[in-house]
Amino acid sequence: MPNVFILWLQHRRNMGLPVLHVVFSKIQYDEAWGYNSTWLLALYQSLHEYCTLEFENVPLSPPLTFSGNVAEPSSMKVVCDLF
């Protein structure tokens, strides 16, 4: 992630401006590497403090871990190990 963009997001936050909502709607599939989960994780780690992130149509690969109480849907969490 370019440092200039991160600095701009930090500046927005410091000025009290609304948090941006960023939607990634297409993650390109590479025949040789598959989906680059390392890149996706780095992207998330770079941006999640400064904007709201949403990923659409991003396939998740096993293993997935579910936790929480089924009777209380708001307590349910899904964890996807990317490595």
URPEJO-V768427 format. One line per field, one symbol per residue. phi: phi as a letter, one per 30 degrees, with the letter a starting at -180 (. if undefined). A space follows every 10 residues. Layout:
phi=???
This chain:
phi=.edddddddd dedddidedd cccccbcdcc edcidddddd ddddddcddc adcbcchcdc cedcccbjce dbedddbbcc ddc
